[in-house]
Amino acid sequence: MDRKMKLEKIQEAIKKYSISLAVQDGQEGLKLAPPKSAKIMDEIKVAKPEIIAELKRQQEDRKAANAIREAKWAEQRAAQDAIDAPLLAAMQDRANDLRAQIPADHIEVVADKTGDMDGAPIMQYTANGEIVSWQDINVVGWASAIRPGAMGSFASVQICSIGKDKLEQIKADKIVAANKKADEEKTETDRVDAIFVTAKETGVKQQIRHYMADCNDPQEECSTDVVTVYAMPDGTTKSERQHTW
């Protein structure tokens, strides 16, 4: 068998049996889907050095192709960046003009795009590290960078602000809400703890709460279940379901 035919046979085996390089305990080996024929497996073992060499050559070819592709992409990006640079600079100049229009008793709000919904941007607004609602901000305007002939912008920035007093009120309201939530959670924890004490002292399960849920039994034609959660005398909880029709 001449060299070309042998190489073609090796390449066919690599593809057919998904042969790849494997290293174990510092030794190079082969990983493959074993053929059904013991004869073919023996042939692969005999040709192992040539197969490893071919796999390494293919690896180097892929690396070279990737390097060429990356270089081409980098060249294209550099060319596009050179075109976009003055457009982005003009966008920043426009943004600075808009910032100059922010009222003296306001501070700038950072507007970050977090996604899209039906083509409209989803924005998150932050002022001094505090997330604020779009309803509380004052939109000064948008600055955009648009490539010649394009239908839309490839970059944009929203300039907006919020009143300093409004921001302080938002912070204060959040503190009040957090304190209220903490109080409610403590009240609920105390209530449940007291129920477990009663269950332990009486030796009788005690109801903690109940709620409605979808029926969980495909054998029944029920619509919803009443789920009741009990505190058990041993300190565990137990849920019981009652089907409703």
Buried (B, 14 or more C-beta within 10 A) or exposed (E): EEEEEEBEBBBEBBEEBEBEBEEEEEEEEBEBEEBEEEEBBEBBEEBBEEBBEBBEEBEEEEEEEEEEEEEEEEEEEEEEEEEBEEBBEBBEEBBEEBBEEBEEEBBBBBBEEEEEEEEEEEBEBEBBEBEBEEEBBBBBBBBBBBBEEEEEBBBBBBBBBBBBEBBEEBBEEEEEEEEEEEEEEEEEEEEBEEBBEEBBEEEEBBEBEBEEEEBEEEEEEBEEBEBBBBBBBEEEEEEEBEBEE
